[in-house]
């Protein structure tokens, strides 16, 4: 893509450009993801072999039908194999730290591709490693912001419970149920909106670290300023909702496919392979969407299209 082809994009254009970018750089994107994803899956199979059986257990749950005995046995198997241990907790913490490096390298590759450039796998990870710590700091900051945002949501949840209990003392059951449902849905909508906005604000900061600055404080400030802009705050919310829909919408068919493979093939390794491939495809598309949106925000807030045209050689 041409660097000078920078202009505000519509929602459909952002999705179209992200998919196009993903398809054109599919091999490079998948390579970045596979370097980390494959070893992590293999290590997980060694440190927590029971986790490999979870999707096979889910397949057994689907196969149980209405037989109470089979349902209980399959449910017990799922609970047993999905049990968290100290070793598994430590592995997931280490994996999360390594995946930040992978995400950083992925953003480097996708951002370069968006500018019409190619970045070798080694160069991508070298650049990602240089600002790995900054990305970790950004992630911690946004986890803290999410925790802070959860406090008023929790208080609102408790208030809803109090209101519903109060209504139940003086009104009928149908009215109490209606009030509870309306307030619950409203609170859920607010919670999802806050989570979506914070998720996209975090991604803006992650892109800033990968492409603009290695200073995490500057990246966080820049991302919040862009996400809170008069012309971008609602677009940031909408983009976050789209991102959540893609992530959780894709997780369902990936999980079902893995469970069916476990049910038919009775081979846990295949279920892990299906899950790994599905997640690689999903993360690559997610990165493309995030990069395209981040650039669109810069175009809208900072006139990046004009800057590119001025700096372009005659």
Buried (B, 14 or more C-beta within 10 A) or exposed (E): BEBEEBEEBEEEEBBEBBBEBBEEBBEBBBBBBBBBBEEBBEBBBEEBEBBBBBBBBBBBBBEBEEEEEBBEBBBEBBEEBBEEEEEBEEBBEEBEEBBBBBBBBBBBBBBBBBBEEEBEBEBBBEBBEEBBEBBBBBBEBBEEBBEEBBEEBEEBBEEBEEBBEEBBEEEEEEEBEEBBEEBBEEBEEEBEBBBBBBBBBBBBBBBBBBBBBBBBEBBBBBBBEBBEBEEBBEBBBBBBBBBBEBEEEBBEEBBBBBBBBBBEBEEBEBBBBBBBBBBBBBBBBBBBBBBBBBBBBBBBBEEBBEEBEEEEEE
